[in-house]
Amino acid sequence: MRRFTLLPIAAGALILASCATTPGPAGCQPALNDFLERREICDHLRGEIPDPDDPDGLQAAIAAINQHCQGTDEALRRMKARCASDPDAMAQLNALAPRIERKTPH
């Protein structure tokens, strides 16, 4: 009789183990949080451009924007691919402008 009481426990353990190894919405959450934090800093800096009459402040702002914003367009594209199965993550990602980096002519 004891072996039948272990069967539900073993089945539950197998279900939990399969969930842990299956990539899904939870798999994108840590990277999503990191990306959204970086993007928030970038968006804040983009809104804090000083007056052109302050060349030192302008140069400092441009340097900070370049540091925090470079590569965010591509990172957003990758995050959307990684989190495609998570509707909550996709809602957050889709709320962001897809292109914020200035494209330089070749």
Order of alpha helices (4+ residues) and beta strands (2+ residues): alpha-alpha-alpha-alpha-alpha
